[in-house]
Amino acid sequence: MPTYARNIGRGIRMLRQEHGLTQSQLAASLNTRRTYISTIERGVAIPSILTIERIAAIFDLDIAGVFLVLRRMQRISDRAQIKTL
């Protein structure tokens, strides 16, 4: 999967953990399966914009807030790649 997919997953995982939710709890809030949350967090699946909006609402963010988290994850990933060069 592309780097951006992994970063989306990492960002969602970070939000979920910061709010003390399990994958099962987040999945229940989204009316989906825990395994879907797992595939997103591992970067195997990329959530739709509608799913990202719903995740934002659960964490009391607007969609821009979620994308700021994802941008932060991209920067962290970029720094890690530079260090390994």
KEDOZA-940587 format. One record per residue: x, y, z of N, C-alpha, C, O in turn. Coordinates in nm, 2 decimals. Atoms other than C-alpha are relative to their C-alpha. Layout:
REM KEDOZA-940587
<<X Y Z> <X Y Z> <X Y Z> <X Y Z>> ...
***
This chain:
REM KEDOZA-940587
<<0.08 -0.12 0.00> <0.00 0.00 0.00> <0.09 0.12 0.00> <0.20 0.12 0.05>> <<-0.07 -0.13 0.00> <0.11 0.36 -0.06> <0.03 0.05 0.14> <-0.05 0.02 0.23>> <<-0.03 -0.06 -0.13> <0.27 0.56 0.22> <-0.12 0.07 0.06> <-0.14 0.07 0.18>> <<0.11 -0.07 -0.05> <-0.03 0.78 0.24> <-0.11 -0.08 0.07> <-0.17 -0.04 0.16>> <<0.09 0.09 -0.06> <-0.25 0.48 0.32> <0.04 -0.04 0.14> <-0.04 -0.04 0.23>> <<-0.05 0.04 -0.14> <-0.03 0.38 0.61> <-0.01 0.12 0.09> <-0.04 0.11 0.21>> <<0.01 -0.12 -0.08> <-0.03 0.74 0.73> <-0.14 0.03 0.05> <-0.16 0.08 0.16>> <<0.14 -0.01 -0.03> <-0.40 0.76 0.72> <-0.04 -0.09 0.12> <-0.10 -0.05 0.22>> <<0.03 0.10 -0.11> <-0.42 0.44 0.93> <0.07 0.04 0.13> <0.01 0.02 0.23>> <<-0.07 -0.04 -0.13> <-0.16 0.56 1.18> <-0.07 0.12 0.06> <-0.08 0.12 0.19>> <<0.07 -0.11 -0.06> <-0.34 0.89 1.22> <-0.13 -0.04 0.07> <-0.16 0.01 0.18>> <<0.12 0.05 -0.06> <-0.67 0.72 1.28> <0.03 -0.08 0.13> <-0.04 -0.06 0.23>> <<-0.04 0.08 -0.12> <-0.50 0.48 1.53> <0.03 0.10 0.11> <-0.01 0.08 0.22>> <<-0.05 -0.09 -0.10> <-0.34 0.77 1.71> <-0.12 0.07 0.06> <-0.13 0.09 0.18>> <<0.12 -0.06 -0.05> <-0.68 0.95 1.74> <-0.08 -0.09 0.09> <-0.12 -0.05 0.20>> <<0.08 0.10 -0.08> <-0.85 0.64 1.86> <0.06 -0.03 0.13> <-0.01 -0.03 0.24>> <<-0.07 0.03 -0.13> <-0.59 0.56 2.12> <0.01 0.13 0.09> <-0.01 0.11 0.21>> <<0.00 -0.12 -0.08> <-0.57 0.93 2.24> <-0.13 0.02 0.07> <-0.14 0.07 0.18>> <<0.13 -0.01 -0.06> <-0.94 0.91 2.31> <-0.04 -0.13 0.07> <-0.16 -0.14 0.12>> <<0.02 0.12 -0.08> <-0.91 0.57 2.48> <-0.10 -0.10 -0.05> <-0.17 -0.17 0.02>> <<0.09 0.10 0.06> <-1.12 0.37 2.24> <0.07 -0.12 -0.06> <0.19 -0.11 -0.10>> <<-0.05 0.12 0.07> <-1.07 0.02 2.12> <-0.04 0.00 -0.14> <-0.13 0.08 -0.18>> <<0.04 0.01 0.14> <-1.10 -0.08 1.76> <-0.15 -0.04 0.00> <-0.23 0.01 -0.08>> <<0.14 0.04 -0.01> <-1.43 -0.25 1.86> <-0.09 0.12 0.03> <-0.20 0.13 -0.03>> <<0.09 -0.12 -0.04> <-1.57 0.07 2.02> <-0.01 0.09 -0.12> <-0.12 0.15 -0.15>> <<0.00 -0.09 0.11> <-1.47 0.28 1.72> <-0.09 -0.06 -0.11> <-0.17 0.01 -0.17>> <<0.09 0.07 0.10> <-1.63 0.02 1.48> <-0.14 0.01 0.04> <-0.23 0.04 -0.05>> <<0.14 -0.01 -0.04> <-1.95 0.02 1.68> <-0.05 0.14 -0.02> <-0.17 0.16 -0.06>> <<0.05 -0.14 0.02> <-1.97 0.40 1.67> <-0.02 0.03 -0.15> <-0.10 0.11 -0.18>> <<0.01 -0.02 0.15> <-1.92 0.38 1.29> <-0.10 -0.09 -0.06> <-0.13 -0.09 -0.18>> <<0.09 0.11 0.05> <-2.16 0.09 1.26> <0.06 -0.08 -0.11> <0.01 -0.11 -0.22>> <<-0.07 0.08 0.09> <-1.90 -0.12 1.09> <0.07 -0.11 0.08> <0.05 -0.12 0.20>> <<-0.07 0.11 -0.07> <-1.68 -0.42 1.18> <0.14 0.04 0.05> <0.20 0.13 -0.01>> <<-0.13 -0.03 -0.05> <-1.37 -0.41 1.39> <0.11 -0.03 -0.10> <0.21 0.04 -0.11>> <<-0.10 0.03 0.10> <-1.18 -0.58 1.11> <0.02 0.11 -0.10> <0.13 0.12 -0.15>> <<-0.01 -0.11 0.10> <-1.25 -0.29 0.88> <0.09 0.11 0.06> <0.18 0.17 0.00>> <<-0.09 -0.10 -0.07> <-1.09 -0.05 1.14> <0.14 -0.05 0.00> <0.23 0.03 -0.02>> <<-0.13 0.06 0.00> <-0.80 -0.29 1.16> <0.07 0.02 -0.13> <0.19 0.06 -0.14>> <<-0.06 -0.01 0.14> <-0.75 -0.28 0.78> <0.04 0.14 -0.03> <0.14 0.17 -0.10>> <<-0.03 -0.14 0.02> <-0.76 0.10 0.78> <0.13 0.03 0.08> <0.22 0.09 0.02>> <<-0.12 -0.04 -0.09> <-0.51 0.13 1.07> <0.13 -0.06 -0.05> <0.24 -0.01 -0.03>> <<-0.12 0.06 0.06> <-0.27 -0.11 0.89> <0.03 0.05 -0.13> <0.14 0.01 -0.19>> <<-0.03 -0.06 0.13> <-0.29 0.09 0.57> <-0.04 -0.09 -0.11> <0.00 -0.07 -0.23>> <<0.04 0.09 0.11> <-0.45 -0.20 0.38> <-0.13 0.06 -0.07> <-0.14 0.04 -0.19>> <<0.12 -0.07 0.05> <-0.78 -0.01 0.33> <0.01 0.15 0.02> <0.06 0.19 0.11>> <<0.00 -0.15 -0.01> <-0.83 0.36 0.26> <-0.15 0.04 0.02> <-0.23 0.00 -0.06>> <<0.14 -0.04 -0.03> <-1.15 0.50 0.42> <-0.05 0.10 -0.10> <0.03 0.19 -0.15>> <<0.06 -0.10 0.09> <-1.39 0.70 0.21> <0.00 0.13 0.08> <0.02 0.14 0.20>> <<0.01 -0.13 -0.06> <-1.43 1.07 0.27> <-0.11 0.00 0.10> <-0.11 0.07 0.21>> <<0.11 0.01 -0.10> <-1.76 0.99 0.44> <0.04 -0.06 0.13> <0.00 -0.02 0.23>> <<-0.04 0.06 -0.12> <-1.60 0.76 0.68> <0.10 0.09 0.08> <0.09 0.09 0.20>> <<-0.09 -0.10 -0.07> <-1.33 1.02 0.76> <-0.08 0.11 0.07> <-0.05 0.15 0.18>> <<0.09 -0.10 -0.06> <-1.61 1.27 0.82> <-0.06 -0.06 0.13> <-0.07 0.01 0.23>> <<0.06 0.06 -0.12> <-1.78 1.03 1.06> <0.10 -0.02 0.11> <0.07 0.00 0.23>> <<-0.11 0.01 -0.10> <-1.45 0.96 1.24> <0.03 0.13 0.06> <0.04 0.14 0.19>> <<-0.02 -0.13 -0.05> <-1.40 1.33 1.27> <-0.10 0.04 0.11> <-0.07 0.09 0.21>> <<0.11 -0.03 -0.10> <-1.74 1.37 1.44> <0.02 -0.08 0.13> <-0.01 -0.02 0.23>> <<-0.01 0.08 -0.12> <-1.67 1.09 1.68> <0.11 0.06 0.10> <0.09 0.06 0.22>> <<-0.11 -0.06 -0.08> <-1.35 1.27 1.80> <-0.02 0.15 0.01> <0.08 0.22 0.05>> <<0.03 -0.14 -0.02> <-1.52 1.61 1.80> <0.09 0.09 -0.08> <0.14 0.20 -0.03>> <<-0.09 -0.08 0.09> <-1.31 1.74 1.51> <-0.08 0.03 -0.13> <-0.18 -0.04 -0.16>> <<0.05 -0.01 0.13> <-1.40 1.88 1.18> <0.09 -0.08 -0.10> <0.20 -0.12 -0.05>> <<-0.09 0.08 0.09> <-1.26 1.71 0.87> <0.13 0.06 -0.01> <0.23 -0.01 -0.03>> <<-0.14 -0.07 0.01> <-0.98 1.97 0.85> <0.09 -0.05 0.12> <0.21 -0.07 0.10>> <<-0.08 0.04 -0.12> <-0.87 1.86 1.20> <0.05 -0.14 -0.02> <0.17 -0.17 0.02>> <<-0.05 0.13 0.03> <-0.85 1.50 1.09> <0.12 0.01 -0.10> <0.22 -0.06 -0.09>> <<-0.11 -0.01 0.10> <-0.64 1.60 0.79> <0.13 0.06 0.05> <0.24 0.04 0.01>> <<-0.12 -0.05 -0.07> <-0.41 1.80 1.01> <0.07 -0.11 0.07> <0.20 -0.11 0.07>> <<-0.06 0.11 -0.06> <-0.35 1.49 1.21> <0.07 -0.09 -0.10> <0.19 -0.14 -0.08>> <<-0.06 0.08 0.11> <-0.28 1.30 0.89> <0.12 0.06 -0.06> <0.22 0.00 -0.09>> <<-0.12 -0.08 0.05> <-0.04 1.57 0.77> <0.11 -0.02 0.10> <0.23 -0.04 0.06>> <<-0.11 0.02 -0.10> <0.15 1.54 1.10> <0.06 -0.14 -0.01> <0.18 -0.16 0.00>> <<-0.05 0.14 0.02> <0.17 1.16 1.04> <0.09 -0.01 -0.12> <0.19 -0.08 -0.12>> <<-0.08 0.00 0.12> <0.31 1.23 0.69> <0.14 0.06 0.03> <0.24 0.01 -0.02>> <<-0.13 -0.06 -0.03> <0.58 1.46 0.83> <0.08 -0.09 0.08> <0.20 -0.10 0.06>> <<-0.08 0.10 -0.09> <0.68 1.20 1.09> <0.06 -0.11 -0.09> <0.17 -0.15 -0.08>> <<-0.04 0.10 0.09> <0.70 0.94 0.81> <0.11 0.05 -0.09> <0.21 -0.02 -0.11>> <<-0.10 -0.06 0.08> <0.90 1.17 0.59> <0.13 0.01 0.07> <0.24 -0.02 0.02>> <<-0.12 -0.01 -0.08> <1.15 1.24 0.87> <0.07 -0.14 0.02> <0.19 -0.15 0.02>> <<-0.05 0.13 -0.02> <1.19 0.87 0.94> <0.07 -0.05 -0.13> <0.18 -0.12 -0.12>> <<-0.06 0.05 0.13> <1.26 0.80 0.57> <0.14 0.08 -0.02> <0.23 0.01 -0.07>> <<-0.13 -0.08 0.02> <1.53 1.08 0.56> <0.11 -0.06 0.09> <0.22 -0.07 0.05>> <<-0.10 0.05 -0.10> <1.70 0.94 0.87> <0.06 -0.14 -0.05> <0.17 -0.17 -0.02>> <<-0.05 0.13 0.05> <1.73 0.60 0.70> <0.08 0.00 -0.12> <0.14 -0.10 -0.16>> <<-0.08 -0.01 0.13> <1.90 0.73 0.39> <0.14 0.01 0.03> <0.22 0.03 -0.06>> 
***
